[in-house]
Amino acid sequence: MKRINTVEVLLAGNRVGELVASRQGTYFAYDPQWVAEGFNL
């Protein structure tokens, strides 16, 4: 079985960011284009 370390996060087909698991912990990084376009909560 292949180990998964990275998950691409999408919302309505648009890339929001990337979830990464490492020995230091689990981190989320927003996609630069997503941040530039903005998103109303």
DOFIFI-25448 format. One record per residue (C-alpha): residue number from 0; x, y, z. Coordinates in pm, whole numbers, plus 50000, padded with zeros to 5 digits. Each point is the difference from the previous one (the first is absolute). Last residue first. Layout:
<rs>
R,nr,x,y,z
R,NUM,X,Y,Z
...
</rs>
This chain:
<rs>
R,nr,x,y,z
R,40,48324,53328,50469
R,39,50075,50213,49697
R,38,50292,49874,49791
R,37,50299,50188,49864
R,36,50144,49995,49649
R,35,50362,50047,50113
R,34,49964,49744,50280
R,33,49863,49735,49763
R,32,50276,50078,49747
R,31,50268,49955,50267
R,30,49863,49656,50101
R,29,49961,49985,50376
R,28,50243,49778,50193
R,27,49871,49758,50263
R,26,50232,49818,50237
R,25,50007,49670,50189
R,24,50287,49931,50236
R,23,50381,49994,50026
R,22,50027,49646,49857
R,21,49807,50118,49697
R,20,49638,50023,49886
R,19,49908,50257,49735
R,18,49659,50153,49924
R,17,50003,50205,49679
R,16,49806,50304,49892
R,15,49670,50141,49882
R,14,50001,49855,49647
R,13,49673,50076,49824
R,12,49768,49716,49900
R,11,49716,50113,50227
R,10,50244,50014,50291
R,9,50322,49801,49965
R,8,50268,49882,50245
R,7,50296,49805,49858
R,6,50119,49735,50244
R,5,50368,49928,50067
R,4,50175,49722,50192
R,3,49817,49694,49863
R,2,50167,49661,50057
R,1,49969,49749,49714
R,0,49867,49655,50093
</rs>
